């Protein structure tokens, strides 16, 4: 007979103290949480203290793990950024050496002198194709 959420809520509010287990008609998530809270509310004082201590320990552990994960992620991103930046700078330096070598080669400077000044190999200089 519990068709609407309103009907279900009225039933729960009227009968919660008498219910031994959750009726099949009350399977929505909101009622799951309500019945969990009601079960905790029935704990004896020592059981409630133990439950709260356990919950606190879990939350502390979760917080430590989440912080470690976040720090690890941030460190990985920073290292990846630094590595990518270094690779980009090295590529830029290499392109600059090739550009200078092309200009030197176009001016008739010997491949040996170009290699001396640009730190390129003779093979790289000969492949420039001018």
N, C-alpha and C positions, 0 to 999 in steps of 0.2 A: 504494500500500500504506500510505500515511500517513493513517490514518483519525482517530486521536485527537490531541489536542494533545500528549499525552505522547509519542506516536510521533514527532510532528513535531519536538519539542524534542530528543529523542534523536538523530534524524537530523541536525539542525543542529549539535548539539554534536560529533558524531562527524565530520562532513564539512565544517564551515565553512571550514577552511583550504584545502580542495580545490575548493570551489565557485567557478565563474567568474561565474555569474549566479544569480539567485534562481529556484528551481524553481517551477513553476506551483502545486504543492501547498502552497506556503508564502506565501500572499498575505495572511494576516492582518496587521493593523496592527503587532502586536508584532514580527513578523518583518521588516516594513519598517524599523522603527527599529533592529533588530538588524543588518540588512545595511548600513544607513547608518553605524552605529557601526563595523562591521567595515571598511567602505570607508575611513573616516577613519583607522582604526588602521593601514592600509596606506600612508598618505601618507609621503613622504620628509620628513626634518626641515625643509627649507625650505618645502615645501608645507604642512606642519602649522603652522608659524609663520605663514605667510600666511593659512591658513584661520582660525586662532585670532584673528589681528588683524582679519580681516574680520568674524568673528563678534562680536568686542568692539565694533567700530565700529557694526555693526548694532544691537546691544543698547544702546549709548550713544544712538544716534539714536532708537531706539524709546522709551527712557526719557525723553528730552527731549520728544518728541512727546506722549507720554502725560501728562507733567507739564503741558505747555502746554494740552492738552485738558482735563485736570482743573481747572486754574486758570481756564480760560475758562468751563467749566461752572459752577464755584463763583461766578465773577463774575456770570454771567448769572442764576443763582438769586438771588444777593444783590440785584442790580438789580431783578429781577422782584418780589422780596419788598418792597423799598423802594417801588417804584412802586405795588404793590398796597396797601401800608400807607397811602401818601399818598392814593390814591383812596378808600380806606375812611374815612380821617379827613375828607377833603373831603365825602364823602357824609354822614357824621355831622354835620358842621358845617351842611350844607344842611338836613338834617332838623331840627336844633335851631333854625335860623332860621325854618323853616316852623312849628314848634311854638310858638315865641315869637310869631310873627305871628298865629297862630290865637288865642292867648290875648289878645293886644292887641286884635284885631278883636272878640273876644267882649266885651271891656270897653268897646267903643264908641270906641276911639281911631281917629283918621282914617287912611285909607290912606296919605296923604302922610307922616304922622309914623311910621307903621309902616315905610314904605320907608326913611325916614331912619335909623331905629335898627337895622333888620335887613339893610339893603343889598339887599333884594329889590326887584324892579321892581313898579310899580303893577299891571301885568298879572298877575304871579304872586300878588300879594295879593288881587286881585279874583277870581282863580280858586279861592281857598281855600274859598269858598262857605259862609259862615255867615249 
